[in-house]
Amino acid sequence: MGKFKSRNCHSSNGLVIALAPGTTIITANTTDGSNIYANCILKVKEIEARSITVTPHSTQGIVGETIQLSATITPQETSNQAIAWSSSNPQIVSVSDNGLAYLLKEGRATITAKTLDGTNLSDSCHIEVTALSNLKDITNTNPQIFIINGNIQIKNINKTEKIRIYNILGQIIYEGSSQNIPAIHKKGIYLIDTGKSITKIQL
């Protein structure tokens, strides 16, 4: 009976299990003292991507919003999972290295994710960006609203009056006293309702 050995593969009784991409030599040695051996050169290939899918395939949003895109490579065992993101029109929609799309101007753009393992597979998301035509540009000098380092400050208003802050989707993100407004870290368009007036702001 012989013995098998290799540097880059695990071998037991001739059954070889590949552990990593590369080239290795499988050597079988006799154990009867004759020192006879034979070699087998084995090349272990990387597992290549077969497909890439971007989610969602199409979407729309409003200037100032961000949309998180995702890309899935199959099979899951693909050796190189790296992805390159790009935009067909970065002036309208730019995209980060992790697929976060920034909606900058009204228009359309296609965001593409591409595999980097040599297969050059790709998939895309089509994004339509609309302007803020459905919002009223209402401003008021009384009360006065200031934005300092992401913090909203309202002056000339009764401290007991309740205000509401809405995001671009019309969802209430804050309701309470004008003295306790939390810092808003997400950039975008917001509406401040003081009960007497509505003001549109952009962070």
Phi, psi and omega in degrees: 000142184260168175246143181245142177213153179199156179273320188252359179228154175262129184227132176220117180057034175089352178272118186259132176243116181286134182252331182200156178297149179141187181244136180219166179243124176265123182244130176251125181243142174286157181242016182262008180094354182280345178059032176275138181215165176215147181246151174226122178274122183240127177253121180260119182272154172289153176275117184272155176290143176254334179200159173222135183232126178263135178235131354282170178278333176207148180199174177216160180198184184247148180309130180103345181276166170235147180229126179272118176261156178227151178229133181243127178258135174238146359287166180297336183275006180310131187295316182250108183265008184293145182227141174249128179257143178210160180239141178286338180212080185296345176287336178263311177225119173259161182221140180274176181293341179255016173087017178272117183266133179252119181273109191258319184218162177293136180148200181230148178208154177245124178260127185241136174249132185230138178288152182242019181265010180099347180279338178057036175281151182209159173209160189223162172233129179263125184241130175251127183250127179248159180275181185265044185291341182271004179251144179272133177275080183256124177232162183205137180273353180217101010281168179256137182243130179235149176238117181233111179054042178084356179262130180267126178238134181240125179245165181061044178220145178295129183298337181274349181287140181268136176242162176229140176240127181247146171274184186293342179270000180085011180272137178285122178254346175204140176215121181159203183290148178290348182272349186239028182290123179286159177293139178253116186264341181273125180290148179156192180259135180226153176245132179248118180254111180267001183095334179248337181205162176238129181237133177267131178232160176230126179261000000 
